[in-house]
């Protein structure tokens, strides 16, 4: 099963970070069962700023020009081709692993930029002519046995009934985008949480246990 691993940590080569350690736990499990030929690792912060973004002189202008059937400049064509390549790569992999820390209570900026390149109408979802019974006006197109796994690190504990529970919207945003908007079959979350206060070995032991459970149904 082709697997796309997206690392959204700005410091992706530093394995002192818990999200990167979660990635290592995943890779150890993956390599014990599957060929690395089916694994693609994409570090979002290894692009020298070349990840297409929704900005006036980037994707916004390109989309407007395409809609008006206008010719793109050389720079615009390069940006458009990069965005199209990201979308094609995403659709070709039926297993998605997202590795990310929590930054300022949200996903990292380049992870949002990446999502803006793959959450495309008529490609990964489509609009409906009329709202469904829940009032939803779109339906997912990624319904051919796609599954996602989020490896998520946070300094505080967000999964318990405490002060931070209401701030746990970053993983919920991702789950809604991939499951409810795009139509993925499943979206599982494995956490390394409380990294600012709890013992490292306890955090990773719990994460490994939860990861092993999640991977039993992932492939």
Backbone as CSV, one residue per row, in Angstrom:
resi,resn,N_x,N_y,N_z,CA_x,CA_y,CA_z,C_x,C_y,C_z
1,UNK,0.848,-1.196,0.000,0.000,0.000,0.000,0.885,1.248,0.000
2,UNK,0.728,2.094,-1.011,1.556,3.300,-1.101,1.214,4.267,0.026
3,UNK,2.260,4.705,0.731,2.096,5.557,1.907,2.843,6.864,1.714
4,UNK,2.160,7.967,1.964,2.762,9.299,1.907,2.892,9.826,3.326
5,UNK,4.123,10.089,3.749,4.379,10.640,5.081,4.726,12.111,4.935
6,UNK,3.907,12.957,5.513,4.103,14.405,5.471,4.640,14.868,6.819
7,UNK,5.879,15.369,6.840,6.433,15.934,8.075,6.259,17.448,8.021
8,UNK,5.511,17.981,8.997,5.196,19.411,9.009,5.948,20.162,10.101
9,UNK,7.028,19.570,10.611,7.820,20.259,11.637,8.873,21.135,10.959
10,UNK,8.997,22.410,11.345,10.031,23.272,10.755,11.440,22.743,10.981
11,UNK,11.643,22.040,12.086,12.958,21.489,12.436,12.922,19.973,12.257
12,UNK,12.639,19.539,11.035,12.313,18.141,10.771,13.480,17.177,10.932
13,UNK,14.708,17.691,10.938,15.877,16.822,11.103,16.313,16.676,12.557
14,UNK,15.651,17.366,13.469,16.011,17.333,14.886,15.128,16.312,15.602
15,UNK,15.713,15.176,15.949,14.915,14.100,16.531,14.806,14.188,18.045
16,UNK,15.162,15.352,18.593,14.817,15.638,19.978,13.354,16.046,20.098
17,UNK,12.749,16.449,18.980,11.342,16.840,18.983,10.453,15.594,19.021
18,UNK,9.409,15.671,19.806,8.561,14.493,20.011,7.837,14.061,18.741
19,UNK,7.395,14.997,17.925,6.705,14.591,16.697,7.649,13.810,15.785
20,UNK,8.909,14.222,15.722,9.878,13.495,14.913,10.191,12.125,15.511
21,UNK,10.124,12.017,16.821,10.295,10.708,17.449,9.105,9.801,17.159
22,UNK,7.915,10.375,17.086,6.752,9.595,16.661,6.949,9.074,15.242
23,UNK,7.516,9.901,14.389,7.804,9.464,13.022,8.745,8.275,13.025
24,UNK,9.778,8.312,13.864,10.727,7.202,13.936,10.044,5.927,14.422
25,UNK,9.136,6.047,15.367,8.388,4.879,15.829,7.543,4.303,14.698
26,UNK,6.909,5.179,13.939,6.112,4.713,12.802,6.990,4.012,11.779
27,UNK,8.126,4.623,11.435,8.999,4.052,10.409,9.541,2.693,10.825
28,UNK,9.865,2.526,12.096,10.357,1.233,12.572,9.291,0.161,12.381
29,UNK,8.057,0.492,12.697,6.956,-0.445,12.515,6.712,-0.719,11.038
30,UNK,6.701,0.342,10.249,6.441,0.205,8.809,7.488,-0.684,8.137
31,UNK,8.764,-0.409,8.406,9.846,-1.129,7.738,9.915,-2.593,8.144
32,UNK,9.333,-2.925,9.283,9.315,-4.326,9.707,8.270,-5.132,8.945
33,UNK,7.387,-4.435,8.225,6.294,-5.127,7.537,6.245,-4.894,6.035
34,UNK,6.727,-3.725,5.590,6.515,-3.341,4.200,7.808,-2.875,3.540
35,UNK,7.761,-2.824,2.216,8.898,-2.338,1.441,8.949,-0.815,1.464
36,UNK,10.155,-0.282,1.579,10.326,1.172,1.544,10.041,1.743,0.163
37,UNK,9.956,0.887,-0.846,9.651,1.354,-2.201,8.264,1.987,-2.283
38,UNK,7.380,1.609,-1.362,6.016,2.138,-1.370,5.843,3.320,-0.428
39,UNK,6.962,3.824,0.128,6.904,4.915,1.097,7.514,6.187,0.517
40,UNK,6.769,7.274,0.579,7.258,8.590,0.167,7.259,9.507,1.380
41,UNK,8.423,10.102,1.692,8.533,11.031,2.811,8.715,12.437,2.257
42,UNK,7.859,13.344,2.690,7.865,14.712,2.188,7.968,15.665,3.371
43,UNK,9.104,16.358,3.483,9.312,17.349,4.529,8.863,18.721,4.016
44,UNK,7.802,19.249,4.577,7.236,20.500,4.071,8.181,21.679,4.217
45,UNK,9.082,21.626,5.192,10.006,22.744,5.414,11.357,22.502,4.747
46,UNK,11.372,21.614,3.763,12.583,21.332,2.993,12.411,21.787,1.552
47,UNK,11.638,22.846,1.353,11.297,23.295,0.001,11.837,24.676,-0.334
48,UNK,12.626,25.253,0.554,13.198,26.589,0.316,12.124,27.618,-0.042
49,UNK,10.989,27.517,0.611,9.918,28.493,0.377,9.136,28.272,-0.895
50,UNK,9.288,27.105,-1.532,8.648,26.868,-2.822,7.309,26.144,-2.727
51,UNK,6.728,26.085,-1.557,5.404,25.490,-1.427,4.362,26.524,-1.857
52,UNK,3.604,26.241,-2.912,2.627,27.226,-3.391,1.657,27.640,-2.291
53,UNK,1.318,28.927,-2.278,0.458,29.471,-1.230,-0.693,30.262,-1.853
54,UNK,-1.768,30.394,-1.078,-2.875,31.245,-1.509,-2.496,32.685,-1.196
55,UNK,-1.875,33.320,-2.165,-1.467,34.720,-2.078,-1.810,35.406,-3.393
56,UNK,-1.793,36.731,-3.370,-2.234,37.508,-4.529,-1.444,37.176,-5.788
57,UNK,-0.131,37.006,-5.662,0.701,36.743,-6.836,1.062,35.274,-6.991
58,UNK,0.361,34.420,-6.272,0.596,32.993,-6.429,-0.701,32.293,-6.847
59,UNK,-1.217,31.399,-6.000,-2.346,30.576,-6.413,-3.598,31.382,-6.747
60,UNK,-3.861,32.450,-6.006,-5.055,33.248,-6.309,-5.027,33.775,-7.742
61,UNK,-3.899,34.337,-8.125,-3.771,34.891,-9.469,-3.805,33.789,-10.520
62,UNK,-3.158,32.680,-10.222,-3.120,31.556,-11.160,-4.522,31.004,-11.388
63,UNK,-5.269,30.804,-10.322,-6.635,30.286,-10.464,-7.512,31.252,-11.247
64,UNK,-7.363,32.541,-11.002,-8.149,33.534,-11.743,-7.796,33.507,-13.229
65,UNK,-6.505,33.412,-13.528,-6.078,33.375,-14.931,-6.582,32.117,-15.636
66,UNK,-6.513,30.993,-14.954,-6.994,29.750,-15.551,-8.490,29.832,-15.823
67,UNK,-9.232,30.407,-14.889,-10.680,30.540,-15.070,-11.013,31.431,-16.256
68,UNK,-10.143,32.421,-16.506,-10.353,33.347,-17.625,-9.637,32.887,-18.888
69,UNK,-9.040,31.694,-18.830,-8.312,31.122,-19.969,-7.189,32.046,-20.445
70,UNK,-6.469,32.639,-19.473,-5.343,33.509,-19.787,-4.029,32.754,-19.634
71,UNK,-3.039,33.153,-20.406,-1.744,32.498,-20.374,-0.998,32.844,-19.089
72,UNK,-0.356,31.837,-18.499,0.424,32.044,-17.284,1.839,32.476,-17.629
73,UNK,2.424,33.295,-16.771,3.836,33.650,-16.931,4.688,32.434,-16.578
74,UNK,5.982,32.515,-16.851,6.884,31.399,-16.557,6.883,31.071,-15.066
75,UNK,6.929,32.098,-14.226,6.911,31.875,-12.778,5.583,31.275,-12.333
76,UNK,4.498,31.785,-12.887,3.179,31.263,-12.532,3.023,29.821,-12.983
77,UNK,3.551,29.506,-14.158,3.479,28.142,-14.663,4.239,27.189,-13.751
78,UNK,5.390,27.625,-13.261,6.183,26.800,-12.352,5.420,26.533,-11.051
79,UNK,4.778,27.576,-10.516,3.985,27.420,-9.294,2.810,26.482,-9.542
80,UNK,2.128,26.671,-10.667,0.973,25.835,-10.999,1.373,24.372,-11.145
81,UNK,2.502,24.127,-11.793,2.966,22.751,-11.982,3.355,22.103,-10.663
82,UNK,3.953,22.886,-9.763,4.290,22.362,-8.437,3.028,21.975,-7.681
83,UNK,2.022,22.832,-7.722,0.759,22.547,-7.044,0.087,21.309,-7.632
84,UNK,0.103,21.192,-8.936,-0.497,20.030,-9.595,0.247,18.749,-9.244
85,UNK,1.568,18.847,-9.126,2.368,17.671,-8.746,2.035,17.222,-7.326
86,UNK,1.885,18.182,-6.414,1.526,17.849,-5.036,0.173,17.147,-4.976
87,UNK,-0.783,17.640,-5.740,-2.112,17.032,-5.770,-2.056,15.619,-6.341
88,UNK,-1.325,15.439,-7.429,-1.203,14.120,-8.059,-0.557,13.122,-7.103
89,UNK,0.516,13.552,-6.446,1.207,12.684,-5.493,0.279,12.287,-4.351
90,UNK,-0.461,13.254,-3.847,-1.395,13.002,-2.750,-2.427,11.950,-3.142
91,UNK,-3.006,12.069,-4.315,-4.061,11.157,-4.741,-3.535,9.755,-5.046
92,UNK,-2.258,9.659,-5.375,-1.671,8.361,-5.719,-1.368,7.498,-4.498
93,UNK,-1.365,8.087,-3.318,-1.055,7.350,-2.091,-2.340,7.151,-1.282
94,UNK,-2.682,5.893,-1.022,-3.926,5.605,-0.312,-3.759,5.574,1.204
95,UNK,-2.544,5.751,1.667,-2.296,5.888,3.101,-1.519,7.176,3.334
96,UNK,-2.028,8.005,4.247,-1.422,9.297,4.551,-1.054,9.346,6.029
97,UNK,0.210,9.708,6.303,0.674,9.898,7.677,1.134,11.347,7.809
98,UNK,0.541,12.076,8.735,0.912,13.473,8.979,1.646,13.554,10.307
99,UNK,2.843,14.101,10.274,3.666,14.268,11.475,3.753,15.758,11.767
100,UNK,3.249,16.183,12.917,3.262,17.618,13.197,3.255,17.906,14.691
101,UNK,3.909,18.987,15.084,3.742,19.492,16.443,2.558,20.449,16.488
102,UNK,2.174,20.826,17.680,1.205,21.897,17.867,1.977,23.197,18.044
103,UNK,1.722,24.182,17.179,2.383,25.488,17.272,1.341,26.568,17.511
104,UNK,1.449,27.264,18.622,0.478,28.323,18.947,-0.957,27.816,18.840
105,UNK,-1.168,26.614,19.368,-2.493,25.993,19.443,-3.064,25.625,18.070
106,UNK,-2.207,25.500,17.061,-2.724,25.182,15.734,-1.696,24.383,14.943
107,UNK,-2.081,23.997,13.726,-1.147,23.316,12.845,-0.103,24.314,12.355
108,UNK,1.010,23.819,11.863,2.054,24.700,11.349,1.601,25.355,10.047
109,UNK,2.194,26.483,9.731,1.733,27.272,8.581,1.900,26.525,7.266
110,UNK,2.977,25.769,7.127,3.167,25.066,5.853,2.243,23.863,5.706
111,UNK,1.797,23.311,6.801,0.795,22.254,6.681,-0.501,22.837,6.127
112,UNK,-0.862,24.028,6.584,-2.042,24.693,6.007,-1.815,25.005,4.533
113,UNK,-0.614,25.466,4.179,-0.313,25.725,2.769,-0.436,24.445,1.946
114,UNK,0.052,23.334,2.492,-0.035,22.059,1.778,-1.496,21.677,1.547
115,UNK,-2.310,21.811,2.577,-3.729,21.483,2.448,-4.383,22.330,1.362
116,UNK,-3.964,23.579,1.231,-4.529,24.452,0.197,-4.192,23.973,-1.214
117,UNK,-3.191,23.116,-1.353,-2.833,22.560,-2.658,-3.546,21.251,-2.970
118,UNK,-4.141,20.632,-1.953,-4.784,19.334,-2.178,-6.287,19.355,-1.933
119,UNK,-6.772,20.360,-1.236,-8.217,20.479,-1.010,-8.802,21.287,-2.164
120,UNK,-9.010,20.595,-3.273,-9.373,21.242,-4.532,-10.716,20.701,-5.020
121,UNK,-11.637,21.610,-5.284,-12.956,21.216,-5.792,-12.826,20.471,-7.113
122,UNK,-13.623,19.419,-7.245,-13.661,18.521,-8.403,-12.440,17.615,-8.488
123,UNK,-11.556,17.680,-7.509,-10.400,16.785,-7.444,-10.462,15.897,-6.203
124,UNK,-10.583,16.508,-5.030,-10.653,15.733,-3.786,-12.004,15.888,-3.081
125,UNK,-12.814,16.801,-3.547,-14.196,16.926,-3.085,-14.981,17.633,-4.180
126,UNK,-16.290,17.620,-4.071,-17.103,18.357,-5.040,-18.289,18.994,-4.326
127,UNK,-18.772,20.080,-4.899,-19.948,20.755,-4.357,-21.219,20.084,-4.863
128,UNK,-22.240,20.112,-4.026,-23.538,19.557,-4.382,-24.462,20.661,-4.890
129,UNK,-25.416,20.266,-5.701,-26.391,21.243,-6.192,-27.313,21.726,-5.074
130,UNK,-27.573,20.823,-4.118,-28.450,21.161,-2.998,-27.855,20.595,-1.715
131,UNK,-28.098,21.227,-0.580,-27.608,20.696,0.693,-28.199,19.315,0.980
132,UNK,-27.407,18.453,1.640,-27.937,17.160,2.055,-28.760,17.332,3.331
133,UNK,-29.174,16.212,3.932,-30.064,16.287,5.096,-29.410,16.952,6.310
134,UNK,-28.067,17.017,6.309,-27.355,17.679,7.402,-27.007,19.132,7.074
135,UNK,-27.400,19.577,5.888,-27.072,20.932,5.466,-25.730,21.040,4.776
136,UNK,-25.071,19.920,4.557,-23.749,19.903,3.929,-23.885,20.100,2.424
137,UNK,-23.050,20.963,1.853,-23.165,21.269,0.422,-21.972,20.746,-0.376
138,UNK,-21.274,19.756,0.175,-20.173,19.143,-0.563,-20.088,17.676,-0.189
139,UNK,-19.357,16.915,-1.013,-19.126,15.504,-0.714,-17.709,15.144,-1.124
140,UNK,-17.103,14.220,-0.395,-15.726,13.846,-0.663,-15.571,12.951,-1.874
141,UNK,-14.434,13.076,-2.538,-14.108,12.230,-3.686,-12.987,11.244,-3.380
142,UNK,-12.406,11.332,-2.187,-11.309,10.434,-1.803,-11.897,9.236,-1.061
143,UNK,-12.691,8.463,-1.757,-13.465,7.392,-1.123,-12.974,5.999,-1.491
144,UNK,-11.875,5.908,-2.208,-11.363,4.614,-2.655,-10.364,4.055,-1.640
145,UNK,-10.867,3.770,-0.433,-10.057,3.117,0.608,-8.851,3.960,1.015
146,UNK,-9.066,5.247,1.199,-8.025,6.139,1.715,-8.121,6.189,3.237
147,UNK,-6.945,6.166,3.892,-6.899,6.261,5.350,-5.780,7.208,5.772
148,UNK,-6.014,7.920,6.888,-5.027,8.885,7.375,-4.697,8.620,8.838
149,UNK,-3.445,8.932,9.191,-2.953,8.787,10.561,-2.212,10.059,10.933
150,UNK,-2.606,10.674,12.041,-1.961,11.892,12.527,-1.070,11.554,13.711
151,UNK,0.229,11.866,13.597,1.185,11.725,14.692,1.413,13.121,15.249
152,UNK,0.885,13.365,16.431,0.671,14.725,16.918,1.316,14.932,18.283
153,UNK,2.190,15.939,18.381,2.881,16.229,19.637,2.449,17.582,20.181
154,UNK,2.248,17.637,21.501,1.848,18.897,22.138,2.465,19.000,23.526
155,UNK,2.791,20.214,23.915,3.422,20.439,25.205,2.503,20.170,26.376
156,UNK,1.211,20.435,26.207,0.223,20.178,27.252,-0.642,18.984,26.866
157,UNK,-1.469,18.550,27.800,-2.390,17.443,27.555,-3.729,18.018,27.092
158,UNK,-4.151,17.616,25.892,-5.370,18.170,25.292,-6.511,17.156,25.224
159,UNK,-6.220,15.895,25.454,-7.229,14.861,25.249,-8.026,14.545,26.510
160,UNK,-7.743,15.230,27.607,-8.465,14.994,28.851,-9.383,16.171,29.163
161,UNK,-10.258,15.967,30.114,-11.230,17.000,30.483,-10.557,18.037,31.379
162,UNK,-9.831,18.952,30.753,-9.126,19.988,31.507,-9.213,21.316,30.749
163,UNK,-8.457,22.279,31.182,-8.493,23.614,30.578,-8.252,23.580,29.077
164,UNK,-7.345,22.705,28.614,-6.920,22.723,27.214,-7.858,21.971,26.274
165,UNK,-8.847,21.298,26.813,-9.715,20.494,25.954,-10.398,21.328,24.871
166,UNK,-10.852,22.515,25.229,-11.534,23.371,24.253,-10.577,23.965,23.226
167,UNK,-9.278,23.848,23.471,-8.280,24.329,22.512,-7.774,23.217,21.595
168,UNK,-8.388,22.058,21.689,-7.929,20.905,20.909,-8.561,20.899,19.516
169,UNK,-8.498,22.043,18.838,-9.168,22.125,17.534,-8.252,21.808,16.360
170,UNK,-6.935,21.808,16.547,-6.034,21.511,15.424,-6.240,20.093,14.890
171,UNK,-6.199,19.054,15.740,-6.455,17.712,15.213,-7.886,17.530,14.729
172,UNK,-8.832,18.236,15.353,-10.220,18.125,14.904,-10.410,18.757,13.525
173,UNK,-9.710,19.855,13.287,-9.741,20.481,11.956,-9.234,19.503,10.901
174,UNK,-8.098,18.869,11.180,-7.529,17.928,10.218,-8.462,16.738,10.003
175,UNK,-9.029,16.234,11.080,-9.942,15.097,10.954,-11.146,15.453,10.088
176,UNK,-11.714,16.627,10.289,-12.870,17.042,9.495,-12.506,17.225,8.026
177,UNK,-11.340,17.807,7.761,-10.919,18.033,6.376,-10.783,16.712,5.634
178,UNK,-10.082,15.756,6.240,-9.805,14.510,5.525,-10.980,13.531,5.563
179,UNK,-11.659,13.427,6.684,-12.758,12.463,6.791,-14.063,12.999,6.215
180,UNK,-14.465,14.181,6.655,-15.785,14.687,6.295,-15.811,15.448,4.971
181,UNK,-14.745,16.159,4.661,-14.730,16.934,3.413,-14.188,16.103,2.252
182,UNK,-13.052,15.435,2.440,-12.471,14.650,1.348,-13.034,13.239,1.251
183,UNK,-13.522,12.697,2.365,-14.135,11.379,2.308,-13.241,10.212,2.662
184,UNK,-12.122,10.452,3.359,-11.266,9.350,3.801,-12.072,8.370,4.655
185,UNK,-11.732,7.082,4.543,-12.428,6.056,5.325,-12.199,6.238,6.822
186,UNK,-10.949,6.485,7.208,-10.627,6.640,8.626,-9.598,7.745,8.821
187,UNK,-9.596,8.315,10.028,-8.593,9.295,10.431,-8.279,9.036,11.899
188,UNK,-7.105,8.464,12.160,-6.703,8.122,13.520,-5.663,9.115,14.030
189,UNK,-5.667,9.335,15.349,-4.731,10.265,15.978,-3.921,9.534,17.036
190,UNK,-2.602,9.635,16.936,-1.698,9.126,17.968,-0.952,10.321,18.539
191,UNK,-1.027,10.484,19.842,-0.489,11.684,20.478,0.748,11.389,21.328
192,UNK,1.650,12.370,21.324,2.685,12.490,22.352,2.372,13.814,23.030
193,UNK,1.666,13.756,24.142,1.179,14.996,24.753,1.706,15.165,26.177
194,UNK,1.720,16.418,26.603,2.279,16.727,27.907,3.792,16.754,27.897
195,UNK,4.365,17.055,26.732,5.827,16.969,26.592,6.569,18.016,27.414
196,UNK,5.876,19.065,27.832,6.528,20.120,28.615,6.633,19.769,30.093
197,UNK,5.839,18.796,30.542,5.780,18.530,31.984,5.930,17.066,32.365
198,UNK,5.596,16.148,31.495,5.596,14.730,31.842,6.907,14.054,31.474
199,UNK,7.140,12.890,32.047,8.370,12.136,31.791,8.394,11.636,30.352
200,UNK,9.529,11.820,29.697,9.663,11.474,28.284,9.363,10.005,28.034
201,UNK,9.898,9.120,28.872,9.713,7.689,28.622,8.245,7.284,28.733
202,UNK,7.504,7.907,29.657,6.086,7.590,29.798,5.294,8.076,28.588
203,UNK,5.655,9.258,28.098,4.973,9.800,26.915,5.173,8.890,25.715
204,UNK,6.416,8.495,25.470,6.718,7.686,24.288,6.214,6.256,24.425
205,UNK,6.240,5.711,25.636,5.705,4.359,25.835,4.211,4.321,25.521
206,UNK,3.491,5.326,25.992,2.052,5.397,25.717,1.796,5.621,24.233
207,UNK,2.596,6.488,23.618,2.435,6.758,22.188,2.702,5.508,21.364
208,UNK,3.741,4.761,21.720,4.066,3.536,20.976,2.944,2.516,21.104
209,UNK,2.401,2.389,22.299,1.290,1.462,22.504,0.095,1.849,21.638
210,UNK,-0.234,3.123,21.616,-1.365,3.587,20.809,-1.077,3.491,19.316
211,UNK,0.174,3.723,18.935,0.551,3.607,17.527,0.431,2.170,17.052
212,UNK,0.912,1.232,17.850,0.818,-0.179,17.477,-0.640,-0.593,17.292
213,UNK,-1.520,-0.092,18.150,-2.949,-0.402,18.018,-3.521,0.201,16.738
214,UNK,-3.162,1.448,16.476,-3.696,2.135,15.295,-3.251,1.465,14.002
215,UNK,-2.007,0.995,13.977,-1.468,0.428,12.742,-2.050,-0.942,12.414
216,UNK,-2.646,-1.606,13.382,-3.256,-2.909,13.110,-4.401,-2.787,12.114
217,UNK,-5.066,-1.650,12.117,-6.197,-1.449,11.201,-5.899,-0.454,10.085
218,UNK,-4.668,0.048,10.060,-4.335,1.106,9.104,-4.088,0.556,7.708
219,UNK,-3.523,-0.643,7.620,-3.148,-1.181,6.307,-4.055,-2.327,5.872
